[in-house]
Amino acid sequence: YPPEKIYSPSKWKRPNYDHIILWMLKNNEICKWADFCQEPVEIPPGTLSRHLEALKRKHLVEKVTRGQYRITSGGKKEFNALSSTKKKIHKLNYPP
């Protein structure tokens, strides 16, 4: 399972489910639907369905058989991009 900083970043931030899904798929050959719903990750089924469908439409994840998923080469690139992002600096929108 992914490190805790990925699946529970802080109490104010929501977890990046795409990053969690891609992490699990990159570090395992194939993941089953149930793997995403177990502790410590526990992605709700509706959220998991929505995010997996979006990742499949972007060709980042492929469905091997019913309930089993694998990451594509594009998914590996996206995972590396998500993993390497650092905190962004927010600029103020009003004049000084």
C-alpha positions as a Markdown table, in Angstrom:
| # | Residue | x | y | z |
|---|---|---|---|---|
| 1 | Tyr | 0.0 | 0.0 | 0.0 |
| 2 | Pro | 1.1 | 3.6 | -0.6 |
| 3 | Pro | 2.9 | 5.7 | 2.0 |
| 4 | Glu | 0.5 | 7.4 | 4.5 |
| 5 | Lys | 1.5 | 10.9 | 3.1 |
| 6 | Ile | -0.2 | 9.9 | -0.2 |
| 7 | Tyr | -3.5 | 8.6 | 1.0 |
| 8 | Ser | -4.0 | 10.9 | 4.0 |
| 9 | Pro | -2.1 | 14.2 | 3.2 |
| 10 | Ser | -3.6 | 16.2 | 6.0 |
| 11 | Lys | -6.9 | 16.8 | 7.7 |
| 12 | Trp | -7.7 | 19.8 | 5.5 |
| 13 | Lys | -6.6 | 18.4 | 2.1 |
| 14 | Arg | -8.5 | 15.8 | 0.2 |
| 15 | Pro | -6.6 | 12.7 | -0.9 |
| 16 | Asn | -5.6 | 12.7 | -4.6 |
| 17 | Tyr | -7.3 | 9.5 | -5.6 |
| 18 | Asp | -5.7 | 9.4 | -9.1 |
| 19 | His | -2.3 | 9.5 | -7.4 |
| 20 | Ile | -3.3 | 6.7 | -5.0 |
| 21 | Ile | -4.7 | 4.5 | -7.8 |
| 22 | Leu | -1.7 | 5.0 | -10.1 |
| 23 | Trp | 0.7 | 4.4 | -7.1 |
| 24 | Met | -1.0 | 1.0 | -6.4 |
| 25 | Leu | -1.0 | 0.0 | -10.0 |
| 26 | Lys | 2.6 | 1.0 | -10.6 |
| 27 | Asn | 3.9 | -0.9 | -7.6 |
| 28 | Asn | 1.8 | -4.1 | -8.4 |
| 29 | Glu | 1.5 | -6.1 | -11.6 |
| 30 | Ile | -2.3 | -6.1 | -11.4 |
| 31 | Cys | -4.7 | -4.7 | -8.8 |
| 32 | Lys | -8.2 | -6.0 | -8.1 |
| 33 | Trp | -11.2 | -3.7 | -7.2 |
| 34 | Ala | -11.2 | -5.0 | -3.7 |
| 35 | Asp | -7.5 | -3.9 | -3.2 |
| 36 | Phe | -8.6 | -0.3 | -3.5 |
| 37 | Cys | -11.5 | -0.7 | -1.0 |
| 38 | Gln | -9.4 | -2.3 | 1.9 |
| 39 | Glu | -7.6 | -0.5 | 4.7 |
| 40 | Pro | -5.5 | 1.6 | 4.9 |
| 41 | Val | -6.6 | 3.2 | 1.6 |
| 42 | Glu | -10.4 | 2.6 | 1.6 |
| 43 | Ile | -11.5 | 4.4 | -1.5 |
| 44 | Pro | -15.3 | 4.6 | -1.5 |
| 45 | Pro | -16.8 | 2.5 | -4.4 |
| 46 | Gly | -18.5 | 5.4 | -6.1 |
| 47 | Thr | -15.3 | 7.5 | -6.0 |
| 48 | Leu | -13.2 | 4.6 | -7.1 |
| 49 | Ser | -15.5 | 3.9 | -10.1 |
| 50 | Arg | -15.5 | 7.6 | -11.1 |
| 51 | His | -11.7 | 7.9 | -11.0 |
| 52 | Leu | -11.0 | 4.5 | -12.7 |
| 53 | Glu | -13.3 | 5.5 | -15.5 |
| 54 | Ala | -11.6 | 8.8 | -16.0 |
| 55 | Leu | -8.2 | 7.2 | -15.9 |
| 56 | Lys | -9.4 | 4.6 | -18.5 |
| 57 | Arg | -10.7 | 7.4 | -20.8 |
| 58 | Lys | -7.3 | 9.1 | -20.6 |
| 59 | His | -5.6 | 5.7 | -21.5 |
| 60 | Leu | -3.6 | 5.7 | -18.2 |
| 61 | Val | -5.2 | 2.5 | -16.9 |
| 62 | Glu | -6.5 | -0.6 | -18.7 |
| 63 | Lys | -9.0 | -3.1 | -17.6 |
| 64 | Val | -7.5 | -6.6 | -17.9 |
| 65 | Thr | -10.5 | -8.7 | -16.8 |
| 66 | Arg | -13.6 | -8.0 | -14.7 |
| 67 | Gly | -12.4 | -6.1 | -11.6 |
| 68 | Gln | -8.7 | -6.2 | -12.5 |
| 69 | Tyr | -6.7 | -3.2 | -13.7 |
| 70 | Arg | -3.2 | -2.5 | -15.0 |
| 71 | Ile | -1.2 | 0.7 | -15.5 |
| 72 | Thr | -0.2 | 1.7 | -19.0 |
| 73 | Ser | 3.0 | 3.4 | -20.1 |
| 74 | Gly | 1.1 | 6.7 | -20.2 |
| 75 | Gly | -0.1 | 6.0 | -16.7 |
| 76 | Lys | 3.5 | 5.5 | -15.5 |
| 77 | Lys | 4.5 | 8.9 | -16.9 |
| 78 | Glu | 1.5 | 10.6 | -15.3 |
| 79 | Phe | 2.3 | 8.9 | -12.0 |
| 80 | Asn | 5.9 | 10.2 | -12.2 |
| 81 | Ala | 4.6 | 13.7 | -12.9 |
| 82 | Leu | 2.2 | 13.5 | -9.9 |
| 83 | Ser | 5.0 | 12.2 | -7.6 |
| 84 | Ser | 7.5 | 14.8 | -8.6 |
| 85 | Thr | 5.3 | 17.9 | -8.1 |
| 86 | Lys | 6.2 | 20.1 | -5.2 |
| 87 | Lys | 4.1 | 22.6 | -3.4 |
| 88 | Lys | 3.0 | 25.3 | -5.6 |
| 89 | Ile | 3.4 | 28.9 | -4.5 |
| 90 | His | 0.1 | 30.8 | -4.5 |
| 91 | Lys | 0.3 | 34.4 | -5.8 |
| 92 | Leu | -2.0 | 37.1 | -4.6 |
| 93 | Asn | -4.6 | 38.3 | -7.1 |
| 94 | Tyr | -4.9 | 41.9 | -5.9 |
| 95 | Pro | -2.5 | 44.8 | -6.4 |
| 96 | Pro | -0.2 | 45.8 | -3.5 |
